[in-house]
Protein backbone atom coordinates (compact mmCIF):
# COMPACT_ATOMS: atom_id res chain seq x y z
CA UNK A 1 0.00 0.00 0.00
CA UNK A 2 1.40 3.36 -1.02
CA UNK A 3 0.76 6.34 1.23
CA UNK A 4 0.88 9.57 -0.70
CA UNK A 5 2.62 12.67 0.60
CA UNK A 6 -0.66 14.59 0.91
CA UNK A 7 -2.03 11.98 3.30
CA UNK A 8 1.05 12.14 5.50
CA UNK A 9 0.95 15.94 5.63
CA UNK A 10 -2.76 15.84 6.48
CA UNK A 11 -2.26 13.34 9.31
CA UNK A 12 0.71 15.31 10.60
CA UNK A 13 -1.37 18.49 10.45
CA UNK A 14 -4.13 16.92 12.55
CA UNK A 15 -1.56 15.79 15.12
CA UNK A 16 0.02 19.25 15.21
CA UNK A 17 -3.39 20.87 15.70
CA UNK A 18 -4.07 18.61 18.69
CA UNK A 19 -0.61 19.15 20.19
CA UNK A 20 -0.76 22.93 19.81
CA UNK A 21 -4.27 22.99 21.34
CA UNK A 22 -3.02 20.92 24.29
CA UNK A 23 0.04 23.11 24.87
CA UNK A 24 -1.93 26.36 24.72
CA UNK A 25 -4.64 24.82 26.91
CA UNK A 26 -2.01 23.96 29.52
CA UNK A 27 -0.68 27.54 29.39
CA UNK A 28 -4.24 28.81 29.88
CA UNK A 29 -4.60 26.48 32.90
CA UNK A 30 -7.48 24.46 31.50
CA UNK A 31 -8.16 21.12 33.21
CA UNK A 32 -6.83 18.11 31.31
CA UNK A 33 -9.88 15.94 32.02
CA UNK A 34 -13.43 16.97 32.95
CA UNK A 35 -14.85 16.53 36.45
CA UNK A 36 -16.09 13.18 37.67
CA UNK A 37 -18.49 11.60 36.74
CA UNK A 38 -17.39 12.43 33.22
CA UNK A 39 -20.65 11.58 31.52
CA UNK A 40 -22.55 14.25 33.49
CA UNK A 41 -19.76 16.81 33.50
CA UNK A 42 -19.98 19.88 31.32
CA UNK A 43 -16.56 21.18 32.30
CA UNK A 44 -14.54 22.43 29.35
CA UNK A 45 -11.22 20.59 29.34
CA UNK A 46 -8.25 19.97 27.07
CA UNK A 47 -9.27 16.46 26.03
CA UNK A 48 -12.89 17.31 25.27
CA UNK A 49 -13.99 19.54 23.54
CA UNK A 50 -10.75 21.43 22.80
CA UNK A 51 -8.91 18.64 20.94
CA UNK A 52 -12.04 17.56 19.11
CA UNK A 53 -12.75 21.12 18.00
CA UNK A 54 -9.15 21.49 16.81
CA UNK A 55 -9.51 18.43 14.57
CA UNK A 56 -12.88 19.62 13.28
CA UNK A 57 -11.77 23.16 12.48
CA UNK A 58 -8.62 21.83 10.81
CA UNK A 59 -10.71 19.49 8.65
CA UNK A 60 -13.04 22.34 7.68
CA UNK A 61 -10.13 24.55 6.62
CA UNK A 62 -8.53 21.71 4.67
CA UNK A 63 -11.79 21.13 2.83
CA UNK A 64 -11.92 24.85 2.00
CA UNK A 65 -8.44 24.60 0.49
CA UNK A 66 -6.19 25.99 3.22
CA UNK A 67 -3.62 23.22 3.71
CA UNK A 68 -0.38 23.23 5.63
CA UNK A 69 1.31 22.66 8.93
CA UNK A 70 1.21 26.34 9.87
CA UNK A 71 -2.56 26.39 9.39
CA UNK A 72 -2.87 23.43 11.76
CA UNK A 73 -0.79 25.11 14.47
CA UNK A 74 -2.75 28.37 14.18
CA UNK A 75 -6.04 26.45 14.35
CA UNK A 76 -4.86 24.61 17.47
CA UNK A 77 -3.92 27.86 19.20
CA UNK A 78 -7.15 29.61 18.24
CA UNK A 79 -9.25 26.60 19.25
CA UNK A 80 -7.74 26.52 22.75
CA UNK A 81 -8.36 30.25 23.18
CA UNK A 82 -11.92 29.84 21.84
CA UNK A 83 -12.65 26.92 24.18
CA UNK A 84 -11.28 28.75 27.21
CA UNK A 85 -12.94 32.14 26.78
CA UNK A 86 -15.86 31.94 24.33
CA UNK A 87 -17.30 28.41 24.24
CA UNK A 88 -19.26 28.56 27.49
CA UNK A 89 -20.93 31.83 26.54
CA UNK A 90 -21.81 30.40 23.14
CA UNK A 91 -23.04 27.04 24.49
CA UNK A 92 -24.02 27.46 28.16
CA UNK A 93 -24.23 24.59 30.63
CA UNK A 94 -27.68 22.98 30.86
CA UNK A 95 -29.74 23.85 33.90
CA UNK A 96 -29.91 21.06 36.47
CA UNK A 97 -33.11 20.22 38.27
CA UNK A 98 -33.14 20.70 42.00
CA UNK A 99 -34.21 17.51 43.78
CA UNK A 100 -36.89 18.02 46.44
C-alpha positions as CSV (number, residue, x, y, z in Angstrom):
1,X,0.0,0.0,0.0
2,X,1.4,3.4,-1.0
3,X,0.8,6.3,1.2
4,X,0.9,9.6,-0.7
5,X,2.6,12.7,0.6
6,X,-0.7,14.6,0.9
7,X,-2.0,12.0,3.3
8,X,1.1,12.1,5.5
9,X,0.9,15.9,5.6
10,X,-2.8,15.8,6.5
11,X,-2.3,13.3,9.3
12,X,0.7,15.3,10.6
13,X,-1.4,18.5,10.5
14,X,-4.1,16.9,12.5
15,X,-1.6,15.8,15.1
16,X,0.0,19.3,15.2
17,X,-3.4,20.9,15.7
18,X,-4.1,18.6,18.7
19,X,-0.6,19.1,20.2
20,X,-0.8,22.9,19.8
21,X,-4.3,23.0,21.3
22,X,-3.0,20.9,24.3
23,X,0.0,23.1,24.9
24,X,-1.9,26.4,24.7
25,X,-4.6,24.8,26.9
26,X,-2.0,24.0,29.5
27,X,-0.7,27.5,29.4
28,X,-4.2,28.8,29.9
29,X,-4.6,26.5,32.9
30,X,-7.5,24.5,31.5
31,X,-8.2,21.1,33.2
32,X,-6.8,18.1,31.3
33,X,-9.9,15.9,32.0
34,X,-13.4,17.0,32.9
35,X,-14.8,16.5,36.4
36,X,-16.1,13.2,37.7
37,X,-18.5,11.6,36.7
38,X,-17.4,12.4,33.2
39,X,-20.7,11.6,31.5
40,X,-22.5,14.2,33.5
41,X,-19.8,16.8,33.5
42,X,-20.0,19.9,31.3
43,X,-16.6,21.2,32.3
44,X,-14.5,22.4,29.3
45,X,-11.2,20.6,29.3
46,X,-8.3,20.0,27.1
47,X,-9.3,16.5,26.0
48,X,-12.9,17.3,25.3
49,X,-14.0,19.5,23.5
50,X,-10.7,21.4,22.8
51,X,-8.9,18.6,20.9
52,X,-12.0,17.6,19.1
53,X,-12.7,21.1,18.0
54,X,-9.1,21.5,16.8
55,X,-9.5,18.4,14.6
56,X,-12.9,19.6,13.3
57,X,-11.8,23.2,12.5
58,X,-8.6,21.8,10.8
59,X,-10.7,19.5,8.6
60,X,-13.0,22.3,7.7
61,X,-10.1,24.6,6.6
62,X,-8.5,21.7,4.7
63,X,-11.8,21.1,2.8
64,X,-11.9,24.9,2.0
65,X,-8.4,24.6,0.5
66,X,-6.2,26.0,3.2
67,X,-3.6,23.2,3.7
68,X,-0.4,23.2,5.6
69,X,1.3,22.7,8.9
70,X,1.2,26.3,9.9
71,X,-2.6,26.4,9.4
72,X,-2.9,23.4,11.8
73,X,-0.8,25.1,14.5
74,X,-2.7,28.4,14.2
75,X,-6.0,26.5,14.3
76,X,-4.9,24.6,17.5
77,X,-3.9,27.9,19.2
78,X,-7.2,29.6,18.2
79,X,-9.2,26.6,19.3
80,X,-7.7,26.5,22.7
81,X,-8.4,30.3,23.2
82,X,-11.9,29.8,21.8
83,X,-12.6,26.9,24.2
84,X,-11.3,28.8,27.2
85,X,-12.9,32.1,26.8
86,X,-15.9,31.9,24.3
87,X,-17.3,28.4,24.2
88,X,-19.3,28.6,27.5
89,X,-20.9,31.8,26.5
90,X,-21.8,30.4,23.1
91,X,-23.0,27.0,24.5
92,X,-24.0,27.5,28.2
93,X,-24.2,24.6,30.6
94,X,-27.7,23.0,30.9
95,X,-29.7,23.8,33.9
96,X,-29.9,21.1,36.5
97,X,-33.1,20.2,38.3
98,X,-33.1,20.7,42.0
99,X,-34.2,17.5,43.8
100,X,-36.9,18.0,46.4
